[in-house]
Amino acid sequence: MSGKKIFPLHPARPELLCWGCDRYCRATDMACGNGSDRTQHPCELFGEDWASFGLDAPQTVTQDGRDGPDAQDERKPPCRH
């Protein structure tokens, strides 16, 4: 079994932890000294669909054969706000 922790894509309460390193310290008790404030989870910064864009995003091809950013725009979920 590997000692590497799995990074959660959609944590239930991301504001309770610091996401700056693999220790996942509580926001009120940061042990790593990663600064004066906690590092936010990507879903707090970029929204719920944060994993659908960027370097690790899955590549999709639309029915007309397009791929890349134009194809990804068509599959974005509606905003929940």
Secondary structure, 3 states (H helix, E strand, C coil): CCCCCCCCCCCCCHHHECCCCCCCCECCECCCCCCCCCCCCHHHHHCCCHHHCCCCCCCCECCCCCECHHHHHHCCCCCCC
